């Protein structure tokens, strides 16, 4: 446990994110001055006191030394500058730096995108990321590279008069060790799938009617694992989606086929029949022992077979997801995964750095086994990057999450013309995305850049029961 004290409440989130980045294995608690009276006997390993003309930082996390740094400010200092100073103090104390410097948000490419939109030159953008946020040379250049590519893709999107749709299918064959998404074992819910679809259709109908005069750019069906639905159920879902939404200008229609143990030739034929243009076959790793360990009830051989079936069904835009930092995996395992994926020759590859979510079983597992068994390094990231480049893929979107293994990032790589447009839209928040289904979150993007959200309840039974309320929430977001 690392207890942190600050006399400024508005620094709580930033301090938590920074310290957690340096010490992912610790539980970090940040207390502001207003809470101090409730914890009179607490020992604070980090103290950050901010005043009008000074800042004092005290760090004594592991007991080996006490680090004290007092700043005297001759002029007004911004929060951004103070945050950078605290980051450098943690660097001095720990003897290490972070690849993304003091950036703690999940969308670092938005900074580069914004500066490109303002007409800044590329050298200026890279230098600003390095000096203002201590981002490494490599990551600053990666941000710029992706921002350039994203901008070219998004210039063709209808921002103000268009929208995209997400449809969530919250069922999976089993729940993976690391998962924190809204997903429920299909075996438990099999008898209520039709009820769920009927509620979902009501929500889709409302969206179709409300946005009948807007242009639909992309449609993404995710989860969960959409292909846990039977072929007949998938057919029913896709017929309704195609029948109610206006697909005349849709540029991308994605379905996460996902896990190999949910993919059949019959289901793939249904997806192809209804005009799905992009699918995912996601192994996460190509090591059988790890697959079993993380709770995925399929083998590497099944992944190969599922991919073969998808190609035979006529899909020419297939994505594969992998996760770096899975329990027990080291560089040789990552290299094996990349080698196996190279043989399959997908059209895009999404490389995830394992993120430890409180709601996942992995969080409890780490408490029992220690975080040192999660190994994600510069070497493993480099292996994945080289593998993507060997497949003639370029990075096209990037995001980060809290508590990521190695403090790295998730990167989507793809060949020219195979970029996942919806993935870029969800990260850059340039267009309204209307989300339907349990646990989904709609985001309305206004012309002035303001964003408002509307959440659906996560519980499937509650979603079915309160579908009228879910639709009313959307009405308030999209209409009123």
C-alpha positions as CSV (number, residue, x, y, z in Angstrom):
1,X,0.0,0.0,0.0
2,X,1.2,3.5,-0.9
3,X,-0.6,6.3,0.9
4,X,-0.4,9.7,-0.6
5,X,-1.3,13.0,0.9
6,X,-1.9,16.3,-0.9
7,X,-3.4,19.6,0.2
8,X,-5.0,20.0,-3.3
9,X,-8.0,17.9,-4.1
10,X,-7.7,18.5,-7.8
11,X,-4.4,16.7,-7.9
12,X,-5.7,13.4,-6.5
13,X,-6.3,11.7,-9.8
14,X,-3.0,12.9,-11.4
15,X,-1.0,11.7,-8.3
16,X,-2.7,8.4,-8.3
17,X,-2.1,7.8,-12.0
18,X,1.5,8.9,-11.8
19,X,2.5,6.8,-8.8
20,X,0.6,3.8,-10.0
21,X,2.5,4.0,-13.3
22,X,5.8,3.7,-11.4
23,X,4.5,1.1,-8.8
24,X,1.8,-1.0,-10.6
25,X,2.2,-3.7,-8.0
26,X,1.0,-1.4,-5.2
27,X,-2.5,-0.4,-4.1
28,X,-2.3,3.5,-4.2
29,X,-4.6,5.6,-2.1
30,X,-4.6,9.4,-2.3
31,X,-6.0,11.6,0.5
32,X,-6.7,15.3,0.2
33,X,-6.6,17.8,3.0
34,X,-10.4,17.6,3.5
35,X,-10.0,13.9,4.4
36,X,-7.0,14.3,6.7
37,X,-9.0,14.6,9.9
38,X,-10.4,11.2,9.2
39,X,-7.0,9.6,9.1
40,X,-4.9,11.2,11.9
41,X,-2.6,8.2,12.4
42,X,-1.9,7.4,8.7
43,X,1.6,7.0,7.5
44,X,2.1,8.8,4.1
45,X,4.8,7.4,1.8
46,X,4.3,10.3,-0.6
47,X,3.4,13.9,0.4
48,X,2.8,16.6,-2.1
49,X,2.0,20.1,-0.8
50,X,1.3,22.9,-3.1
51,X,1.2,26.6,-2.3
52,X,1.0,29.8,-4.3
53,X,4.7,30.2,-4.4
54,X,6.1,26.8,-3.7
55,X,5.7,23.0,-3.9
56,X,7.2,20.4,-1.6
57,X,7.5,16.7,-2.6
58,X,8.4,14.1,-0.1
59,X,8.9,10.4,-1.2
60,X,9.8,7.5,1.1
61,X,8.1,4.5,-0.4
62,X,10.4,1.6,0.3
63,X,12.1,2.9,3.4
64,X,15.6,3.0,1.9
65,X,15.8,6.8,1.6
66,X,13.7,9.9,2.0
67,X,13.6,12.1,-1.1
68,X,12.6,15.7,-0.4
69,X,12.4,18.4,-3.1
70,X,11.1,21.9,-2.5
71,X,10.3,24.2,-5.4
72,X,10.2,28.0,-5.1
73,X,8.0,29.5,-7.8
74,X,8.8,33.0,-8.9
75,X,5.9,33.1,-11.3
76,X,2.6,31.4,-11.7
77,X,3.1,27.7,-12.4
78,X,0.5,25.6,-14.3
79,X,-0.8,22.3,-13.1
80,X,0.8,20.7,-16.2
81,X,4.2,22.1,-15.2
82,X,3.7,20.9,-11.6
83,X,2.7,17.4,-12.8
84,X,5.9,17.2,-14.9
85,X,8.0,18.2,-11.9
86,X,6.4,15.5,-9.8
87,X,7.1,13.0,-12.6
88,X,10.8,14.0,-12.6
89,X,10.9,13.6,-8.8
90,X,9.6,10.0,-9.2
91,X,12.1,9.4,-11.9
92,X,14.9,10.6,-9.6
93,X,13.6,8.5,-6.7
94,X,13.1,5.2,-8.6
95,X,15.9,5.6,-11.1
96,X,13.7,4.8,-14.1
97,X,11.7,6.7,-16.7
98,X,8.4,5.9,-18.3
99,X,8.0,5.6,-22.1
100,X,5.0,7.9,-22.1
101,X,6.4,10.3,-19.5
102,X,3.8,11.9,-17.4
103,X,0.9,11.3,-19.8
104,X,-1.8,9.4,-17.9
105,X,-4.7,9.8,-20.3
106,X,-5.8,6.9,-22.5
107,X,-5.6,8.9,-25.8
108,X,-2.1,10.3,-26.3
109,X,-2.6,10.6,-30.1
110,X,-5.4,13.2,-29.6
111,X,-2.7,15.7,-28.6
112,X,-0.8,15.2,-31.8
113,X,-4.1,15.2,-33.8
114,X,-5.1,18.5,-32.3
115,X,-1.8,20.1,-33.1
116,X,-1.9,18.8,-36.7
117,X,-5.4,20.4,-37.0
118,X,-3.9,23.7,-35.8
119,X,-1.3,23.6,-38.5
120,X,1.7,22.8,-36.3
121,X,4.6,21.2,-38.1
122,X,5.7,17.7,-37.3
123,X,9.0,18.6,-35.6
124,X,7.3,21.1,-33.4
125,X,4.7,18.4,-32.3
126,X,7.4,15.9,-31.4
127,X,9.5,18.4,-29.5
128,X,6.4,19.6,-27.6
129,X,5.5,16.0,-26.5
130,X,9.1,15.5,-25.4
131,X,9.5,18.7,-23.4
132,X,6.0,19.2,-22.0
133,X,5.3,15.6,-21.1
134,X,8.7,13.8,-21.1
135,X,7.5,11.4,-23.8
136,X,10.3,9.3,-25.2
137,X,11.6,10.0,-28.7
138,X,10.1,6.7,-29.9
139,X,6.6,7.2,-28.4
140,X,6.5,10.8,-29.6
141,X,7.2,9.8,-33.1
142,X,4.7,6.9,-32.9
143,X,2.0,9.3,-31.8
144,X,2.7,11.6,-34.7
145,X,2.9,8.7,-37.2
146,X,-0.5,7.4,-36.1
147,X,-2.1,10.9,-35.9
148,X,-1.1,11.6,-39.5
149,X,-2.6,8.3,-40.6
150,X,-5.8,8.8,-38.6
151,X,-6.3,12.3,-39.9
152,X,-6.1,11.1,-43.5
153,X,-8.7,8.4,-42.7
154,X,-11.0,10.6,-40.7
155,X,-11.1,13.4,-43.2
156,X,-13.5,11.2,-45.2
157,X,-15.9,10.8,-42.2
158,X,-19.1,12.7,-41.8
159,X,-18.6,14.4,-38.4
160,X,-21.6,16.8,-37.9
161,X,-24.1,15.1,-40.2
162,X,-23.1,11.5,-39.5
163,X,-22.8,8.9,-36.8
164,X,-21.6,5.3,-36.1
165,X,-23.4,2.5,-34.2
166,X,-22.0,0.0,-31.7
167,X,-24.1,-3.1,-30.9
168,X,-23.1,-5.1,-27.8
169,X,-23.7,-8.9,-27.4
170,X,-22.7,-9.5,-23.8
171,X,-22.2,-13.3,-23.9
172,X,-19.1,-15.4,-24.1
173,X,-18.3,-19.1,-23.9
174,X,-16.4,-18.4,-20.7
175,X,-15.0,-15.4,-18.9
176,X,-11.3,-14.9,-19.4
177,X,-8.9,-14.3,-16.5
178,X,-8.1,-10.7,-17.6
179,X,-11.6,-9.6,-18.8
180,X,-13.5,-6.7,-17.3
181,X,-16.0,-6.2,-20.1
182,X,-19.7,-6.8,-19.9
183,X,-19.9,-10.5,-20.6
184,X,-21.8,-13.4,-19.2
185,X,-21.4,-17.2,-19.8
186,X,-23.7,-18.1,-22.7
187,X,-24.6,-21.4,-21.1
188,X,-26.4,-19.6,-18.2
189,X,-28.3,-17.2,-20.5
190,X,-29.0,-19.4,-23.5
191,X,-32.8,-19.5,-22.8
192,X,-33.0,-15.7,-22.6
193,X,-31.1,-14.8,-25.7
194,X,-34.2,-14.1,-27.6
195,X,-35.5,-11.8,-24.9
196,X,-32.3,-9.9,-25.1
197,X,-32.5,-9.6,-28.8
198,X,-36.0,-8.3,-28.7
199,X,-35.0,-5.6,-26.2
200,X,-32.0,-4.8,-28.4
201,X,-34.2,-4.5,-31.5
202,X,-36.3,-1.9,-29.7
203,X,-33.2,0.2,-29.0
204,X,-32.0,-0.2,-32.6
205,X,-35.4,0.9,-33.9
206,X,-35.3,4.0,-31.8
207,X,-31.8,4.9,-33.1
208,X,-32.9,4.2,-36.7
209,X,-35.9,6.5,-36.4
210,X,-34.1,9.3,-34.4
211,X,-31.1,9.5,-36.8
212,X,-33.0,8.7,-40.0
213,X,-31.7,12.0,-41.5
214,X,-28.1,11.4,-40.6
215,X,-25.4,9.5,-42.5
216,X,-24.3,6.1,-40.9
217,X,-20.5,5.7,-41.4
218,X,-19.6,2.5,-39.5
219,X,-21.3,-0.3,-37.7
220,X,-19.5,-2.4,-35.1
221,X,-21.0,-5.5,-33.3
222,X,-18.8,-6.4,-30.3
223,X,-19.2,-7.9,-26.9
224,X,-18.7,-10.2,-25.2
225,X,-18.4,-12.5,-28.2
226,X,-21.1,-12.0,-30.8
227,X,-20.6,-15.4,-32.4
228,X,-21.7,-17.1,-29.2
229,X,-25.1,-16.6,-30.7
230,X,-26.3,-19.5,-32.8
231,X,-26.3,-19.1,-36.5
232,X,-30.1,-18.6,-36.6
233,X,-29.8,-15.9,-33.8
234,X,-27.0,-14.1,-35.7
235,X,-29.1,-14.2,-38.9
236,X,-32.1,-12.7,-37.0
237,X,-29.8,-10.0,-35.5
238,X,-28.2,-9.0,-38.8
239,X,-31.4,-9.1,-40.7
240,X,-32.9,-6.6,-38.2
241,X,-29.8,-4.4,-38.3
242,X,-29.7,-4.3,-42.1
243,X,-33.4,-3.8,-42.3
244,X,-33.7,-0.9,-39.9
245,X,-30.4,1.1,-40.3
246,X,-29.6,2.9,-43.5
247,X,-26.4,1.1,-44.9
248,X,-26.2,3.1,-48.1
249,X,-23.1,5.0,-47.1
250,X,-21.6,2.6,-44.5
251,X,-17.9,2.2,-45.2
252,X,-17.2,-0.5,-42.6
253,X,-19.3,-3.2,-41.0
254,X,-17.4,-5.1,-38.3
255,X,-18.4,-8.2,-36.3
256,X,-16.0,-9.5,-33.6
257,X,-16.1,-13.2,-34.4
258,X,-13.6,-13.4,-31.5
259,X,-13.0,-16.7,-29.9
260,X,-12.2,-19.8,-32.0
261,X,-14.5,-21.9,-29.9
262,X,-17.5,-19.8,-31.1
263,X,-16.7,-19.8,-34.8
264,X,-18.3,-22.2,-37.3
265,X,-18.6,-22.3,-41.0
266,X,-22.4,-21.7,-40.8
267,X,-22.0,-18.6,-38.6
268,X,-19.3,-17.2,-41.0
269,X,-21.7,-17.8,-43.9
270,X,-24.4,-15.8,-42.1
271,X,-22.0,-12.9,-41.5
272,X,-20.9,-12.9,-45.2
273,X,-24.5,-13.1,-46.4
274,X,-25.4,-9.9,-44.5
275,X,-22.5,-7.9,-45.9
276,X,-20.1,-7.9,-42.9
277,X,-16.8,-6.5,-44.3
278,X,-14.5,-6.9,-41.4
279,X,-14.2,-9.6,-38.6
280,X,-11.8,-10.5,-35.8
281,X,-10.4,-13.9,-34.9
282,X,-8.7,-13.3,-31.6
283,X,-6.3,-15.8,-30.1
284,X,-4.6,-13.5,-27.6
285,X,-1.7,-16.0,-27.5
286,X,-0.6,-19.0,-29.7
287,X,0.5,-21.0,-26.7
288,X,-1.9,-23.7,-25.6
289,X,-0.8,-23.7,-22.0
290,X,-1.5,-20.0,-21.6
291,X,-4.9,-20.3,-23.4
292,X,-6.0,-22.9,-20.8
293,X,-4.6,-20.9,-18.0
294,X,-6.5,-17.7,-18.8
295,X,-9.7,-19.6,-19.3
296,X,-10.1,-19.8,-23.0
297,X,-11.5,-23.2,-23.8
298,X,-9.9,-23.6,-27.3
299,X,-6.6,-24.6,-28.7
300,X,-4.1,-23.0,-31.1
301,X,-5.2,-25.6,-33.6
302,X,-8.7,-24.3,-33.4
303,X,-7.5,-20.8,-34.0
304,X,-5.8,-21.9,-37.2
305,X,-9.0,-23.8,-38.3
306,X,-11.3,-20.8,-37.5
307,X,-9.0,-18.5,-39.5
308,X,-9.0,-20.9,-42.5
309,X,-12.8,-21.1,-42.4
310,X,-13.0,-17.3,-42.4
311,X,-10.8,-17.1,-45.5
312,X,-12.8,-19.8,-47.2
313,X,-15.9,-17.9,-46.5
314,X,-14.5,-15.0,-48.5
315,X,-13.4,-12.6,-45.8
316,X,-10.5,-10.4,-47.0
317,X,-10.3,-8.1,-43.9
318,X,-9.5,-10.3,-40.9
319,X,-8.1,-8.8,-37.7
320,X,-6.3,-10.8,-35.0
321,X,-5.8,-9.6,-31.3
322,X,-2.9,-10.6,-29.1
323,X,-2.1,-9.6,-25.5
324,X,1.5,-9.1,-24.2
325,X,2.2,-9.7,-20.6
326,X,0.0,-12.7,-20.0
327,X,0.9,-14.8,-16.9
328,X,4.1,-16.7,-17.3
329,X,4.8,-15.6,-20.9
330,X,8.2,-14.3,-21.8
331,X,9.9,-13.2,-25.0
332,X,10.2,-16.7,-26.6
333,X,6.4,-17.1,-26.2
334,X,5.6,-13.8,-27.8
335,X,8.0,-14.6,-30.7
336,X,6.2,-17.9,-31.2
337,X,2.8,-16.2,-31.2
338,X,4.0,-13.7,-33.8
339,X,5.5,-16.5,-35.9
340,X,2.3,-18.5,-35.9
341,X,0.2,-15.4,-36.8
342,X,2.6,-14.5,-39.6
343,X,1.9,-17.9,-41.1
344,X,-1.9,-17.2,-41.1
345,X,-1.3,-13.8,-42.7
346,X,-4.1,-11.6,-41.3
347,X,-4.9,-8.2,-42.6
348,X,-4.6,-6.4,-39.3
349,X,-3.1,-7.1,-35.9
350,X,-4.1,-5.4,-32.6
351,X,-1.3,-5.7,-30.0
352,X,-2.6,-5.2,-26.4
353,X,-0.5,-4.6,-23.4
354,X,-2.2,-6.5,-20.5
355,X,-4.2,-4.1,-18.3
356,X,-5.0,-5.2,-14.8
357,X,-8.7,-4.3,-14.1
358,X,-10.1,-4.4,-10.6
359,X,-13.2,-6.1,-11.9
360,X,-11.3,-9.0,-13.5
361,X,-10.3,-12.3,-12.0
362,X,-6.7,-11.3,-12.8
363,X,-6.6,-8.7,-10.1
364,X,-7.3,-11.4,-7.5
365,X,-4.8,-13.7,-9.2
366,X,-2.1,-11.1,-8.9
367,X,-2.8,-10.8,-5.2
368,X,-2.1,-14.5,-4.8
369,X,0.7,-15.0,-7.3
370,X,2.5,-11.6,-7.5
371,X,2.7,-9.1,-10.4
372,X,6.3,-10.2,-11.3
373,X,4.8,-13.1,-13.4
374,X,3.4,-10.5,-15.8
375,X,6.3,-9.7,-18.1
376,X,5.9,-7.1,-20.8
377,X,9.0,-5.3,-21.9
378,X,10.6,-3.2,-24.6
379,X,11.7,-6.5,-26.1
380,X,8.2,-8.0,-26.3
381,X,6.7,-4.8,-27.7
382,X,9.6,-4.8,-30.3
383,X,8.9,-8.4,-31.3
384,X,5.2,-7.6,-32.0
385,X,6.1,-4.4,-33.9
386,X,8.6,-6.1,-36.1
387,X,6.1,-8.9,-36.8
388,X,3.5,-6.4,-37.8
389,X,5.9,-4.6,-40.1
390,X,7.0,-7.9,-41.7
391,X,3.3,-8.4,-42.6
392,X,3.4,-5.0,-44.3
393,X,1.2,-3.4,-41.6
394,X,1.5,0.2,-40.3
395,X,0.3,1.5,-36.9
396,X,-3.1,3.3,-37.3
397,X,-4.6,3.7,-33.8
398,X,-3.3,3.7,-30.3
399,X,-4.7,3.9,-26.8
400,X,-3.6,3.3,-23.3
401,X,-5.4,2.0,-20.2
402,X,-4.8,2.3,-16.4
403,X,-2.5,-0.3,-14.8
404,X,-1.0,-1.5,-18.1
405,X,1.8,-4.1,-17.9
406,X,5.1,-2.3,-18.5
407,X,3.3,1.1,-18.8
408,X,3.1,0.6,-22.6
409,X,0.1,0.9,-24.9
410,X,-2.3,-0.9,-27.2
411,X,-1.5,-0.4,-30.9
412,X,-3.6,-1.4,-34.0
413,X,-1.6,-2.3,-37.1
414,X,-3.1,-2.8,-40.5
415,X,-2.3,-3.0,-44.2
416,X,-3.3,-0.1,-46.4
417,X,-7.0,0.0,-46.9
418,X,-7.7,-2.4,-44.0
419,X,-7.6,0.1,-41.2
420,X,-10.4,-0.3,-38.6
421,X,-12.2,3.0,-39.0
422,X,-14.5,2.4,-36.0
423,X,-11.5,1.9,-33.7
424,X,-10.1,5.3,-34.7
425,X,-13.5,7.0,-34.1
426,X,-13.9,5.5,-30.6
427,X,-10.4,6.7,-29.6
428,X,-10.4,10.2,-31.2
429,X,-14.0,11.1,-30.2
430,X,-14.6,13.0,-33.4
431,X,-18.1,11.6,-34.2
432,X,-21.2,10.6,-32.3
433,X,-21.3,6.9,-31.5
434,X,-24.7,5.5,-30.5
435,X,-24.3,2.3,-28.6
436,X,-27.0,-0.3,-28.1
437,X,-27.0,-3.3,-25.7
438,X,-26.3,-4.1,-22.1
439,X,-23.3,-2.2,-20.7
440,X,-22.8,0.0,-23.8
441,X,-22.0,3.7,-23.6
442,X,-23.2,6.2,-26.2
443,X,-21.2,9.4,-26.8
444,X,-22.6,12.4,-28.5
445,X,-20.0,14.8,-29.9
446,X,-21.2,18.3,-30.4
447,X,-19.9,20.7,-33.0
448,X,-18.0,22.7,-30.4
449,X,-16.2,19.5,-29.3
450,X,-18.2,19.0,-26.2
451,X,-19.0,15.3,-25.4
452,X,-21.9,13.9,-23.4
453,X,-22.5,10.3,-22.5
454,X,-25.4,7.9,-21.8
455,X,-24.8,4.5,-20.2
456,X,-26.9,1.4,-20.4
457,X,-27.1,-0.9,-17.4
458,X,-24.6,-3.8,-17.5
459,X,-26.9,-6.5,-16.0
460,X,-28.6,-8.4,-18.8
461,X,-31.8,-9.1,-16.9
462,X,-32.0,-5.5,-15.8
463,X,-31.4,-4.3,-19.4
464,X,-34.3,-6.4,-20.7
465,X,-36.6,-5.3,-17.8
466,X,-35.7,-1.6,-18.2
467,X,-35.3,-1.3,-22.0
468,X,-37.8,1.6,-22.0
469,X,-35.6,3.5,-19.6
470,X,-32.5,2.8,-21.7
471,X,-34.3,4.2,-24.7
472,X,-35.4,7.3,-22.7
473,X,-31.8,7.9,-21.7
474,X,-30.9,7.9,-25.4
475,X,-33.8,10.3,-26.1
476,X,-32.4,12.7,-23.6
477,X,-28.9,12.4,-25.1
478,X,-29.7,12.5,-28.8
479,X,-32.9,14.6,-29.0
480,X,-33.5,16.8,-26.1
